[in-house]
């Protein structure tokens, strides 16, 4: 075939080349999976993204050889279990900085948030008497186990402030959020009858053993703006917190208290089972509950993650063991499948109506631990499953269940009617996804922990590979475009276009050969 003929064929086959390169549009070439830790047990509890797209992850480590970086705030392991914060380049190729945080006891970071200037706020629990608090902080004295919140500089080299918060018993900060002024809001649980509350707060008394709490700390970390109990006569915990533009805090968690504070016009005004999930909205001053609702069936529920959208809608996920969990018509799964299913739910802004609610899971135990929302309102859910029949989708990155339980990632359609995507994440041993965030291109980034020596880490990722004892993981996973009834038509059209182009190319070649034959021989 002549050079000219080959060019004709190449131009004619451009549609085929376009089809061949379609997969690169999904962003899959930017996916990565990295493992992070030392030779002991390490776990990433949370991942967040900064304005530049870089990723902060935090959790806890038992590893004396945990890999910190020069210049970080704390470079050496100090106790039985230390917490850590690390910053990873957006493409997963480099560990930019990593610091430990802790004293001689046990320290856990359970939540992380960034303010508009890139400062890092970490919250959790400590029983270290030498936990690194700062001069002028609200409380520098650790009792038997206190909640804490710290503020780091964006480069993780300086502790701007560090304070504990608690009474004479055990206290844990399970969630943190930050407003535009730099005030930190905490939600958690306390066993302390003398937990520090503030004058005028909604509730200043511990009603049972474990109560939930909500607190707001000023930008300097030096004082409580408000602090209140949230609870009744049984067990209560605040697992998640979100804010609106007025400074009102939304707290989600679980309660077993029949006298937990709900409001009369809420979706569900009474506990239905042993424990129920709850969502409450606190006034900006922390002195009143603007709405409070339960969510649950005849057995038990707990909500682990909460997100609020600009229109005020509330999204929450968790776990249920109730066959009567209140699902909604049109939800993708209304049947309780196993020994514990994950659930997803969306409330209207006033907490009076469920926009949708669905089970998620298979015949084993399933828990949804974290959610992220895209601009269209689709929910990305991460968690853990021991169900071999967990509902993966044909376009899954991994449709095979590992022996010890797998992490999972799913994408739920904006109306809650279907799973756009669902995949396992893991290897031959136990894997748990604790947190999910969307990056600048809307691709999911998942953090958690793995005990799988064959966890599918990628070449060139930031971590050193599996080092033993259980490692933290960070995975960026592109989700293929949603399949729909239009897809066969598109590909049929492209195939037809290619066929026509090839036929046209063949015709051009034949015509040129015919013309060559018709030319007179050279004289």
C-alpha positions in Angstrom: 0.0 0.0 0.0 1.3 3.4 -0.9 2.1 6.2 1.6 -0.9 8.1 0.3 -3.2 5.1 0.6 -2.0 4.6 4.2 -2.8 8.2 5.0 -6.3 7.8 3.6 -6.9 4.8 5.7 -5.6 6.6 8.8 -7.9 9.5 8.3 -10.8 7.1 7.6 -10.1 5.2 10.9 -10.0 8.3 13.1 -13.4 7.4 14.7 -12.0 3.9 15.6 -9.0 5.6 17.2 -11.3 7.9 19.2 -13.2 4.8 20.4 -10.0 3.1 21.4 -8.9 6.1 23.5 -12.2 6.6 25.2 -11.2 4.9 28.5 -8.5 7.5 29.2 -11.3 10.1 29.6 -12.3 8.4 32.9 -9.1 9.6 34.5 -8.0 6.0 35.3 -4.4 6.9 34.4 -4.3 9.0 37.5 -5.4 6.3 39.9 -3.1 5.0 42.6 -3.0 2.9 45.7 -0.4 3.4 48.4 0.3 1.7 51.7 1.7 3.7 54.7 3.0 2.7 58.1 5.7 0.8 60.0 6.1 -2.7 61.3 3.3 -2.4 63.8 -0.4 -1.7 63.4 -1.3 1.5 61.5 -4.7 2.8 60.5 -5.9 5.8 58.5 -9.2 7.1 60.0 -9.8 10.1 57.8 -8.7 11.8 54.6 -9.4 15.4 53.5 -8.3 17.5 50.6 -6.8 21.0 50.6 -7.3 23.8 48.0 -4.3 22.7 46.0 -5.6 19.1 45.7 -3.1 17.5 48.1 -4.4 15.0 50.5 -4.2 14.9 54.3 -4.7 11.6 56.1 -4.7 10.9 59.8 -5.1 8.0 62.2 -3.2 6.0 64.7 0.0 3.9 64.8 1.6 1.3 67.1 4.8 1.4 65.0 7.9 2.6 66.6 9.4 3.0 63.1 6.5 4.9 61.7 7.9 7.0 58.7 7.9 10.7 59.7 9.6 13.4 57.7 12.3 16.0 58.6 10.9 19.2 60.0 7.6 17.7 61.1 6.2 18.7 64.5 6.9 15.3 66.2 9.3 12.9 64.6 9.5 10.1 67.2 7.0 7.6 68.6 6.3 8.6 72.2 3.9 6.0 73.7 1.9 2.8 73.3 -0.1 4.2 70.4 0.4 7.6 68.8 -1.7 9.4 66.3 -0.4 10.7 63.0 -1.1 13.3 60.3 0.4 13.0 56.8 0.2 15.0 53.6 0.4 13.3 50.3 0.8 14.8 46.8 -2.5 14.9 44.9 -1.2 12.3 42.4 -0.2 9.9 45.1 3.5 9.9 44.1 5.1 11.5 47.1 4.8 11.7 50.9 5.2 15.5 51.4 5.3 15.5 55.2 4.2 13.2 58.1 4.1 13.9 61.8 3.2 12.0 64.9 1.1 13.4 67.7 1.0 12.0 71.2 2.5 11.4 74.6 3.4 8.4 76.7 0.0 6.8 76.6 -2.6 6.1 73.9 -3.6 8.8 71.4 -6.0 8.5 68.6 -7.0 11.1 65.9 -10.6 10.3 64.9 -11.5 13.3 62.7 -9.7 15.9 60.6 -10.7 19.2 59.1 -9.1 22.1 57.2 -9.9 25.8 57.4 -9.9 28.2 54.4 -6.2 29.1 55.0 -5.1 25.4 55.0 -4.6 25.0 58.8 -5.2 21.5 59.9 -7.6 20.6 62.8 -7.4 17.2 64.4 -9.7 15.8 67.1 -9.7 12.5 69.0 -8.9 11.1 72.4 -5.9 10.7 74.7 -4.9 9.3 78.0 -1.3 10.6 77.8 -0.5 12.9 80.8 2.1 14.5 78.6 -0.1 15.0 75.6 1.3 18.2 73.7 -1.0 21.0 74.8 0.0 24.6 74.3 0.3 27.6 76.7 -3.0 29.5 76.9 -5.0 26.6 75.7 -8.4 26.0 77.3 -7.3 22.9 79.2 -3.8 21.5 79.4 -4.4 18.8 82.0 -5.3 15.3 80.9 -7.3 13.2 83.3 -8.1 9.5 82.8 -8.9 9.9 79.1 -9.9 13.2 77.5 -11.1 14.5 74.2 -8.7 16.8 72.4 -8.5 19.2 69.5 -5.3 20.5 68.0 -4.5 23.0 65.2 -1.5 22.5 63.0 0.2 24.9 60.5 -0.4 23.9 56.9 3.1 22.4 56.7 2.5 20.3 59.9 5.6 21.8 61.5 4.0 23.9 64.1 1.3 23.2 66.7 -0.7 26.4 66.7 -2.7 25.2 69.7 -3.5 22.0 71.5 -6.1 21.6 74.1 -7.9 18.7 75.9 -11.6 18.7 76.8 -13.1 16.5 79.4 -14.1 15.6 82.9 -12.9 13.0 85.5 -13.9 10.0 83.4 -13.5 9.0 79.7 -14.3 11.5 76.9 -13.8 11.2 73.2 -14.1 13.7 70.3 -15.3 11.7 67.4 -15.9 14.5 64.8 -14.6 18.0 64.1 -15.7 20.8 61.7 -14.4 24.3 61.3 -16.3 27.5 60.3 -15.1 30.5 58.3 -13.8 32.3 61.5 -11.6 29.3 62.5 -13.8 28.1 65.4 -13.7 24.4 65.9 -16.9 22.4 66.5 -16.7 19.0 68.2 -19.1 16.1 68.6 -18.4 13.0 70.7 -19.2 11.0 73.7 -18.5 11.4 77.4 -18.8 9.2 80.5 -18.0 12.2 82.8 -20.6 13.6 85.1 -18.5 16.8 85.3 -17.9 17.3 81.6 -17.3 21.0 81.1 -20.5 22.7 79.9 -21.2 26.4 79.5 -23.8 28.7 81.0 -27.0 28.8 78.9 -26.1 25.6 77.0 -29.0 23.4 75.9 -28.2 20.7 78.5 -25.7 20.9 81.4 -26.4 17.5 83.0 -25.3 14.0 82.3 -28.4 11.8 82.2 -27.0 8.4 81.9 -23.7 6.5 81.6 -22.5 7.7 78.2 -23.9 10.9 76.8 -23.2 12.6 73.5 -21.8 16.1 73.6 -21.3 19.1 71.2 -18.9 21.9 71.8 -17.6 25.0 70.0 -14.1 26.3 70.7 -12.9 29.8 69.8 -10.3 30.4 67.1 -7.4 30.7 69.6 -8.3 27.4 71.2 -8.4 29.2 74.5 -12.0 29.0 75.5 -15.3 27.3 75.0 -17.9 29.3 73.1 -20.5 26.7 74.1 -20.5 23.1 75.3 -23.6 20.9 75.9 -24.6 17.4 76.7 -26.9 15.6 74.2 -28.4 12.5 75.7 -30.8 10.6 77.9 -30.9 7.8 80.4 -29.0 5.2 78.2 -26.1 5.2 75.8 -25.6 8.2 73.4 -22.8 9.2 71.1 -22.2 12.0 68.6 -20.3 10.4 65.7 -20.5 13.1 63.0 -20.9 16.9 62.7 -21.7 19.4 59.9 -22.3 23.2 59.8 -24.5 25.6 58.0 -23.8 29.2 57.0 -25.4 30.6 60.2 -23.1 28.6 62.5 -25.7 26.0 63.4 -24.3 22.6 64.0 -25.9 19.3 62.9 -24.9 16.3 65.0 -25.5 12.6 64.0 -24.8 9.5 66.0 -26.8 6.9 67.9 -28.9 6.7 71.0 -30.5 4.1 73.2 -32.3 6.7 75.3 -36.1 6.9 75.0 -35.8 10.4 76.4 -33.2 11.6 73.9 -34.3 15.1 72.8 -36.3 15.0 69.6 -38.8 17.6 68.3 -42.6 17.1 67.9 -42.7 17.5 64.1 -39.6 15.4 63.3 -39.7 12.4 60.9 -39.4 9.9 63.8 -40.0 11.2 67.4 -39.4 8.0 69.4 -36.7 5.3 69.7 -38.0 2.3 67.7 -35.5 -0.3 68.9 -32.5 -1.0 71.2 -30.6 1.9 69.6 -31.5 4.3 66.8 -29.5 6.7 64.7 -30.3 10.4 65.3 -29.8 13.8 63.8 -30.1 17.0 65.7 -29.7 20.6 64.7 -28.3 22.9 67.4 -28.9 26.7 67.4 -25.8 28.8 66.6 -25.5 29.6 70.4 -25.8 26.0 71.4 -28.7 26.8 73.7 -31.5 25.0 71.9 -32.3 22.1 69.6 -34.0 23.4 66.4 -34.9 19.9 65.3 -34.1 16.4 66.4 -35.2 13.1 64.8 -34.5 9.4 65.3 -34.0 7.0 62.4 -34.3 3.3 63.0 -36.2 0.1 63.3 -36.9 -2.5 65.9 -33.3 -3.6 66.5 -30.3 -1.3 66.4 -28.8 1.5 64.3 -25.8 3.8 64.4 -24.9 6.7 62.0 -21.3 7.2 61.3 -21.1 10.0 58.8 -23.1 13.2 57.9 -22.9 15.7 55.1 -25.0 18.8 54.4 -25.5 20.3 51.0 -26.0 24.0 50.1 -29.8 23.6 50.0 -29.8 22.2 53.5 -30.4 18.5 52.7 -28.8 16.1 55.1 -27.1 12.8 54.0 -26.1 10.2 56.5 -24.9 6.6 56.5 -24.3 3.9 59.0 -25.3 0.4 60.1 -28.6 -1.2 60.9 -29.6 -4.6 62.3 -33.3 -3.9 61.9 -35.5 -5.7 59.3 -37.9 -2.8 59.8 -35.5 0.0 59.0 -37.6 2.7 57.3 -36.7 2.5 53.6 -38.5 4.5 51.0 -40.4 3.6 47.8 -38.0 3.5 44.9 -34.9 2.9 47.0 -32.5 0.5 45.3 -32.6 -2.0 48.2 -35.6 -2.3 50.6 -34.8 -5.8 51.9 -32.7 -6.6 55.0 -30.2 -9.2 53.8 -27.9 -10.3 56.6 -26.6 -10.0 60.1 -26.2 -6.3 59.8 -26.6 -4.1 56.7 -25.3 -0.7 55.9 -27.9 2.1 55.3 -27.9 5.3 53.4 -30.5 8.1 53.9 -31.3 11.6 52.8 -33.4 14.0 54.9 -35.1 17.2 53.8 -33.6 20.3 55.4 -36.1 20.5 58.2 -35.7 16.9 59.3 -39.4 16.1 58.8 -39.2 13.8 55.7 -36.9 11.2 54.3 -36.2 12.0 50.7 -34.8 8.4 50.4 -33.5 5.6 52.6 -32.1 2.2 51.5 -30.3 -0.8 52.8 -26.9 -1.6 51.4 -25.3 -5.1 51.8 -25.4 -8.8 51.5 -25.7 -11.9 53.8 -22.8 -10.9 56.1 -22.1 -7.8 58.1 -21.9 -4.5 56.3 -21.1 -1.0 57.6 -21.1 2.4 55.8 -18.5 4.5 57.5 -18.1 7.7 55.3 -19.8 9.7 52.6 -18.9 12.3 50.0 -21.2 14.2 47.7 -20.6 15.3 44.1 -22.3 18.5 42.7 -25.1 16.5 41.1 -26.1 15.0 44.5 -24.7 11.5 44.0 -23.5 9.9 47.2 -20.1 8.1 47.3 -20.1 5.7 50.2 -17.1 3.8 51.7 -17.2 1.1 54.4 -16.6 -2.5 55.3 -18.3 -5.8 54.3 -18.1 -9.4 55.2 -20.7 -10.3 52.5 -19.5 -12.4 49.6 -22.6 -11.4 47.8 -22.2 -7.6 48.4 -23.8 -6.0 45.3 -20.9 -5.1 43.1 -21.4 -3.8 39.6 -20.1 -5.1 36.2 -17.8 -2.1 35.9 -16.2 -2.7 39.4 -12.5 -2.4 39.9 -12.6 -5.6 41.9 -15.6 -7.9 42.0 -13.9 -10.6 44.0 -14.5 -10.9 47.8 -11.4 -11.4 50.0 -11.5 -14.0 52.8 -11.2 -11.7 55.8 -13.7 -9.0 54.8 -13.2 -6.2 52.3 -13.4 -2.5 52.1 -16.0 -1.2 49.6 -16.8 1.9 47.6 -20.2 2.6 46.0 -21.7 5.5 44.1 -25.5 6.0 44.6 -27.6 7.9 42.1 -28.8 11.3 43.2 -32.4 10.0 43.8 -31.2 7.0 45.7 -32.8 4.6 43.3 -29.7 2.7 42.1 -26.1 1.9 42.5 -24.1 3.5 39.7 -20.9 1.8 40.8 -19.9 -0.7 43.5 -16.6 -2.4 44.1 -14.6 -4.3 46.7 -11.2 -2.9 47.8 -8.8 -5.3 49.3 -6.8 -8.5 49.3 -6.7 -11.9 51.1 -7.1 -10.6 54.6 -9.2 -7.9 56.4 -9.5 -4.5 54.8 -11.6 -1.5 56.1 -12.4 1.8 54.4 -12.9 4.5 57.0 -13.1 7.7 54.9 -13.8 8.9 51.4 -13.4 12.4 49.8 -13.7 13.6 46.2 -10.6 15.2 44.5 -10.7 18.2 42.3 -11.9 16.2 39.3 -14.6 14.4 41.2 -12.7 11.2 41.6 -13.0 9.3 44.9 -10.1 9.0 47.3 -10.5 6.4 50.0 -8.5 5.9 53.2 -8.5 3.0 55.7 -6.4 0.1 56.9 -5.4 -3.3 55.5 -4.0 -6.6 56.8 -3.7 -7.9 53.3 -0.1 -8.6 52.2 -1.4 -8.6 48.6 -3.3 -5.3 48.8 -3.1 -3.9 45.3 -0.6 -1.1 45.7 0.6 0.6 42.5 4.1 1.2 41.3 5.3 4.7 42.0 2.9 5.4 44.8 4.0 7.3 47.9 4.1 4.4 50.4 6.8 1.8 51.0 4.5 -1.2 50.5 3.1 -3.5 53.1 5.4 -3.6 56.2 3.4 -5.8 58.5 1.0 -5.7 61.4 -1.7 -3.8 59.4 -1.0 -0.7 57.3 -2.9 2.4 56.4 -3.9 2.7 52.8 -4.9 5.6 50.5 -6.5 4.8 47.1 -7.6 7.1 44.3 -10.2 5.3 42.2 -11.9 6.6 39.0 -15.4 5.5 38.6 -16.4 4.7 34.9 -19.1 6.7 33.3 -22.6 5.6 34.2 -24.0 3.0 31.9 -27.5 3.7 30.6 -29.9 2.9 27.8 -28.1 5.3 25.6 -24.8 3.5 25.7 -25.5 0.7 23.1 -26.8 3.3 20.8 -23.7 5.4 21.1 -21.4 2.5 20.4 -23.6 1.2 17.6 -23.4 4.6 16.0 -19.6 4.7 16.4 -19.3 1.2 15.0 -21.5 2.2 12.0 -19.3 5.3 11.5 -16.2 3.2 11.5 -17.7 0.8 9.0 -18.6 3.6 6.7 -15.2 5.2 7.0 -13.4 1.9 6.3 -15.6 1.3 3.3 -14.9 4.8 2.0 -11.2 4.3 2.5 -11.3 1.0 0.5 -13.2 2.8 -2.2 -10.6 5.6 -2.4 -7.8 3.1 -2.6 -9.5 1.1 -5.4 -10.2 4.3 -7.4 -6.6 5.4 -7.1 -5.3 2.0 -8.2 -7.7 2.1 -11.2 -6.4 5.6 -12.1 -2.9 4.4 -11.9 -3.7 1.5 -14.3 -5.4 3.9 -16.7 -2.3 6.2 -17.0 -0.3 5.8 -20.2 3.2 4.3 -19.7 6.0 6.8 -19.5 7.7 7.5 -22.8 
